[in-house]
């Protein structure tokens, strides 16, 4: 069984900020951070400002 990684709130906030930049590509940001793009996409969508 694979143990889930835990990320700090600061890491999550910074990752979401990267996703919110104009022209940002979630898949590329996820690769750069060593994350699965689905994980980052869910975090960015749940943190979206309406």
FENNOR-V320546 format. One record per residue. N is the residue number from 0. RES is the residue in one letter. BURIAL is 1 if it has 16 or more other ideal C-beta (glycine too) atoms within 10 Angstrom, else 0. Layout:
BEGIN
n:N res:RES burial:BURIAL
n:N res:RES burial:BURIAL
END
This chain:
BEGIN
n:0 res:X burial:0
n:1 res:X burial:0
n:2 res:X burial:0
n:3 res:X burial:0
n:4 res:X burial:0
n:5 res:X burial:0
n:6 res:X burial:0
n:7 res:X burial:0
n:8 res:X burial:0
n:9 res:X burial:0
n:10 res:X burial:0
n:11 res:X burial:0
n:12 res:X burial:0
n:13 res:X burial:0
n:14 res:X burial:1
n:15 res:X burial:1
n:16 res:X burial:0
n:17 res:X burial:1
n:18 res:X burial:1
n:19 res:X burial:0
n:20 res:X burial:0
n:21 res:X burial:0
n:22 res:X burial:0
n:23 res:X burial:0
n:24 res:X burial:0
n:25 res:X burial:1
n:26 res:X burial:0
n:27 res:X burial:0
n:28 res:X burial:1
n:29 res:X burial:1
n:30 res:X burial:0
n:31 res:X burial:0
n:32 res:X burial:0
n:33 res:X burial:0
n:34 res:X burial:1
n:35 res:X burial:0
n:36 res:X burial:0
n:37 res:X burial:0
n:38 res:X burial:0
n:39 res:X burial:1
n:40 res:X burial:1
n:41 res:X burial:0
n:42 res:X burial:1
n:43 res:X burial:1
n:44 res:X burial:0
n:45 res:X burial:0
n:46 res:X burial:0
n:47 res:X burial:0
n:48 res:X burial:0
n:49 res:X burial:0
END
